[in-house]
Structures are given as structure tokens and as C-alpha cells.
Amino acid sequence: MAAHDAWALVCRLFSGGTPVLRGTLSPHHVAALSVLGKAVKPTTMDQSFVLCPHCQQHRAQVWGDGRGGRMCRCPDCGPVAVEANDGTALALDEDWLRQKMRLALGIESRDGIDDLGDGVWRLGDARRSPVLLARDLTRVLQEPALLDRVRVAGGDIRVITPRPRTMRGSPFGPGVEWLALEERFTFYGGGVVLVGTPSPAAQQTVADPATPVYGPFSADIKWATLPDISGTPIRFTDGQAKVFEAMWSFKGEATTAERIMRRADLDSAKPSDLFKIKAKDKGKPEPAAQHAAYGALVVTQQRAGLYSMPCATGALA
Ligand SMILES: [Zn+2]
């Protein structure tokens, strides 16, 4: 778990691009610091402004209190003493990250790393594919000229960025492969490794099994993308997926539990049986999300004993 937390912290620090106060880190991230070694370093933040230590709501200017101490003047709280350790901050050694990313990708080109400005770097060429690391995917999407600057004949461009909260599938067209920093890389053995096998250069989109194909459902119905319930796609059990697949085949038409369960080839009496949260799973996020997904997708006419899934209305497949 420590390596996982360590990588999550690296990604958080990289996407933020500024030091964070040690006091704002979760216990997991604090524990991960020892694993990361010198990749994350103590640093000083701009000490002329601090987040008000009392309300944590306002950035306030810092003054000497005339007795050797410091205080800030918060618009809500008034004068608040600022302890020296309020400013203990940590920063990612981004040069460490870029060098380790080069190693992870097998970039051996002799040319160094190019800083293209505003949080975008050209790490080098991995098997004739230029690789860009960017702090923010939006910046690359909004400035296509960045890609033109690094494009080479006969080689796809790889763009690595932290995953935006609301992104699914691939944001780029042919010729550009996008890799989510959090998912395609991890921290291992003091360095960075690429997770799984890299997609062949010919493959132009990131294969994402959760990509919605049937309404909110993935191609195999094992995932649903429901942003109101979960920021990440919800994964279903095999039984749950069979229920949704059967319900999808009724194209939004209301039908009985018996017909649905027969088509799903399951022994339970009702579709909802598969989505009950077991006592041992109370408080676990996955069963809760599965249960909420069922509630959001399935309409039950209690008295008539009929079930329907409106999102499948008009479905062709
Ligand atoms: Zn305050």
C-alpha cells in the first residue's frame, strides 16, 4: 500500500505544481514520505501570506508582532498568531520525476528534457515517439501548436498528464496517445515504472474497458459511468452485470422480475437482490456505489411488480 500511496502523493504534488503544507497531508501521504526519500523535499513557502491557522478559510498577510513573533490579520478572525511550523511545506523534486519517467519509458535519446513552458515538458523520444509530460491536459488540448512543435514523421506522440476528474476514454484523435499519470505509472523500487505493457505505437487510443458504449454501460456491461454517483466508473459483479444486460435487452420496456431473472440466467427472485448491501460490506464504497447505481438506473413499479431501465429506451443493440 505504501508504494501506492507514494505514487498518489507524487501525482498530487505534480498536478498542483506548488508546495503543500505538511499539515494538510493525509496520514497515508505522511507515511508515504519515508518511502519517497528525496523525491519530496521540505521547502519554504512564500511566508508573506498564510492560510489563516484559525479558520483555514482566508489567505492573510503576515506581520511581525513586534515581539519577535508573527501574526496574520484574517478578515474573519482578526489578528491570529502564526506558528513557525504552520509554514512547513513539501515540494516534489520535479526533475527527479522527469528523469525517472524517462527511465520508465525507455527514453535514451541523448537530447535532454525540453521545457516547453507553462507546465509542459518534452521528455524525449521513446522508440521514435515523442513523449510530452504536462501538468494539465486542458493546456495541451487548448494549444494544438504544442503537439505540432514535437511531431515527427512516422511517430505517434504520447502525452502523459494527471487524469482530469471528468475524463473518460481518449481525449485526442489519431496519432496521439494519452496516458493517465496516476494509472499508467507507479512508484516502485525507488523509481517509476510503466504499468502493464505499453500500447503499441499503432494503437491510437487508450483501451479503457470502462468507456461507456451502451448508455452509461461499458461494452461488457461490467462498468457504468454515472458522474452523479461516483467520480470514477462503477464496477459491477458478474451477477449484477447479467441483470443489467438482461434489462438492457428489454429496451426500457417495463417487465416482470421473473422474465428479467430468467433472461439473466440467475436464481435470485428479483433484480434488486443482487444489489443489496450485505452486512459485512456496510460502509464499503464499492457495494454502496453498485447499490446507488441500481437505484439510479432502474425504475420499479412496486404494486405491479414491474421493472424498467429508462436509459435503454430506444437501444439498438
Ligand atoms: Zn480566519
Boltz pocket constraint, residues with backbone or C-beta under 6 A from the ligand:
constraints:
  - pocket:
      binder: B
      contacts: [[A, 52], [A, 53], [A, 54], [A, 55], [A, 56], [A, 57], [A, 58], [A, 74], [A, 75], [A, 76], [A, 77], [A, 78]]
      max_distance: 6.0
